[in-house]
């Protein structure tokens, strides 16, 4: 299943609104901390930018209730940076502050879900994603992430409605079609899987996992030639992808090409010796 990058809320507008408001009485501050806080996930530079804003919020943020929402966005961005760098303790503290300041901050809830998922706490992750979609019923990222969690928990029947809601909120959501296609495959609904994966590829002809998942569907349907073509396409986009090599090897094996199968399987294991265990664990290998 595929993950997408979380978007940047409305911090930019709120921060620049604050800077503009301050121009009546003082020079506008540099927007460097704003850029660093919003966009930079480097632990030092990203947190320094957020820290500068939090140290003197009146220089960057609007007054009144809008400041509360803007502060929530700053804590969210700093929490994201801590999370991306594996500092779960500080990440959770910031994300907790974010949702306390703005209970409708779905991005903060979503990142909390990502954090708990990384820690292996599925129950708390699910609760966080539930809160994210309750705060924003059009948060396609949260629906996608909750669907991914359901899929990891072995519940494709629960994942599919979430992916459907993600696609409804973002109709050209390539990852949503790809993930729903994989969920349909795991349920044995192979024709629906093919339709979704075809939609994903039509939207983005270089989306590697869509080719891999569609190759798996073709393999399960016994259409090994089509499967091999899809794995070929995946490898054309991303040469030496261990997943594509391994599964192409399986398709060649089933098609009777013993030499080709051995070459692909050996190549995949040379790239990643743990490939078999990894794919079996997430139900990708046929």
N, C-alpha and C positions, 0 to 999 in steps of 0.2 A: 504494500500500500504506500501511497505517496503522500509526502508532506509538502505544504506550500509555505512560502514566507508570509509572516504576519504583516499586515499593512500598518502604516503609521497613523492611526487615529486622527485627531484634529489638532494635535499639538502645535503644528506650524502656525495655523491661523491664530490660535490663542496667544502664542508667544509674540508673534509679530504685532498683534493687536495691542499687547501690553507695551511693546517698545514704542509703537506709534503714539499711544496715549501719554507716554512719558516725555515726548518731545516738546510739549508745551512748557515744561519747567526745567528740563535738563537735556543734554545731548543723548541721543539714542545709544545704548550700549552696543558693543560688537555682537554680531549674530553668530560668531564662531561657537560659543557654548551651545547655542540652539542647534546648529548643524551637527556638532559632535554628539550631543545627547540623543538626537533623533535618529541619526544615520550610522553612527560609528559604534560597532560592537567590540572594538578593542577595549580590553579591560581598563587600561589607564586612561586613554583619550576619551572613550565613551562616558565613563563614570565621572571624569573631571568636568566634562561639559555639563552633565546633570547636576553635579555638586555645585558648580558655579551658580546655576539657576536657583537651586534650593537654598544657597547661602544668602542670596539677595533677591528674593522673588519679586519684590516691588520694581526692580529694574527691568524685568522681562515679562512679567505676567500682568494681566488686567486685574482691576480691583473687584471687590465684591464676590458674588457667587461664581463668576467665571474663573476667578483665581483658584477656587477649590477644584474645579474640573481640570484646569490646566496643571495644577500640582499633581493631580492624579495621573495625568498623562506623563509627567516627568518621572514620577516614581515607576510608572509602567516601563518607560524606556530604560531606566537604570536597572530595573529588575530583569528586563530582557537581556541586558548586557551581562549581568551577573550569571543569569541562566546559561547563556551561550558559552560562558567560560567555566561552567561547572561549579560555581559558587552557589549552591542551593540555599544555604542558610540566609545569606544576604538577599538573594533573589526573592525568597518567600517573604522576608520582612518587607521589602519594597512593594511587592505585589499585594500584600495584605494592606499596607498603607494606601495603596492606590484604590482598592475597592472600598475601603472605609471612607475615603474622601469622595468617591463617586461610585455608588452602588450600581450604576448603569454602565460601568466601564467593562464592556464585554471582552475587550482585548486583554485586560489584566486577568480576568477569570480564565480566559483561554490559555494564557501563559502559565497560570497556576496549574491548569490541567496538564500542560506539557511537562511541567516540573514534576508533578506527582507520577506521571507516566514514566519519566526517566528514573524515578526512584522505585518503580515497581509497585506503587500503591494505586491499584486500579480503582478501588472504591472512592478514594478522595479525588482521583482524576476525573472519574465519571461525574461526581458531584460538581466539580469545577466547571466542566463543560456544560452540564445542565444549567448552571447559573449563568454561563455566558450566553446561551441561546435564550434564556428567560429575559436577560437584560437587553438583548438585541435579537429578535426573531429572524432577522435577515443577515446574521453573521455567518456567512458561508464558510469561513475558516473554522469557526467553532463546530459547525455541523460536520465538516470534513474530519476534524480531529476526533470528534466523538464517534463518528463512523469507524475511523481507524482503530480506536480503542475497542469498540465492539468486535471488530474483525480479529484483533489480537486476542480477545477473550473467547474467540471461537463462536461468535454469534453473528454470522453474516445476515441473518434475517432481521436483526436490529440495525445493522450497518446500512443496509440498502435504503431504508427510509431517510436516514440522515444524509446520505449522499444525494438522494433525490431532492431534499430540501436545499442542500448546498448548490445544486445545479439550478434549481428554481430561482435562487437568489443571485446566481451568477451563471447565466445560460451558456457562456463560452468557457466554462471551467473545465479545462482539459484534465486536471488531476481528479476532479469529481467523477467524470465519465470513466476514467481509467480505474479508479478505486471501485466504483460500482460494478464495472465489468468484471473485476476480480472477485467481488462478492458474489455476483451471479454465478461465476465459474465454480466457486466453492459450494454453492447450493445445487450445482448440477444443471442450472438454467443456461445451457451453452449458447443457444441462439440469442438470448438477450445479452449475454456476455459479448458475443461477436458484434452485436449492434452498438453497444456502448463503446467498445474498444475501437470500432471503426469510426465512431463519432470523434473520439479523442484524437485519432491519427489524422482525420480530416481537418481538425482544428490546429494540430501541430504535428507535422510530418517528421519531426525529429525527437518526439517524445519516446525515449527508449523503453520505459516500462510498459507502455501501451503495446508495443510490438512483442515484448516478452510475454505479457499476459495473453495476448491474442495467439501467440505461438503455442502456449500451453493449452488453450482451448482447442486449437486445430489438432494438437497431439491427442487430446482426449477424444476427439471426434474421429480419430484414425486418419486424418488428412495430413500425413507426414510431409508431403511436398510443400503444402501451404505453411506448415509449422516451420520448416527449415527456411523458407523464404522470409518469414517474419523474424526469425533469429538472425538471419543474414542482414536484414535491414537494421536491426538493433546494433549489430556489430559494425555496420557501416557508419552509423552515427557515433558509436562509442566502441572503438576497437578494444579488444582484450577485456570486455565486460565478462566477468566470471559467470554471472548468472546466465547470460545469453549463450556462452560457450557450453556450459554444462547442459542446459536444456536442449540445445541443438544436438549435443552428443546423444542425449536420450532419444530424440526424434530420429536421428540417423540409425541408432541401434534398433529401434522399432521398425524402421524402413528396410533393415537388412544390410546397412552399410557399416559393417563391423570395423573396418579400418578407419573410416571417417569418424565413427563414434569414439573409438579409442583415442584418436588424435584430439578431438574436442574435449573429452573428459579429462585427459591428462593435462591439456593446456589450462583448463579451468582450475584444476587442483594445484597446478604450479603457481597460478596467480593467487589463489586463496585456498590453502590446505583445509580450511574449515567449511568449504562451500556446501558440502553435502549436509552437514549438521545444520547449517544456517537455513538452507532452503527447506529442509524437512520441518524445522521448527516453525517456520512461518507458512508452511503448506504451499510453497511455490513449486518445488520439484514434483513432477508427476510420478 
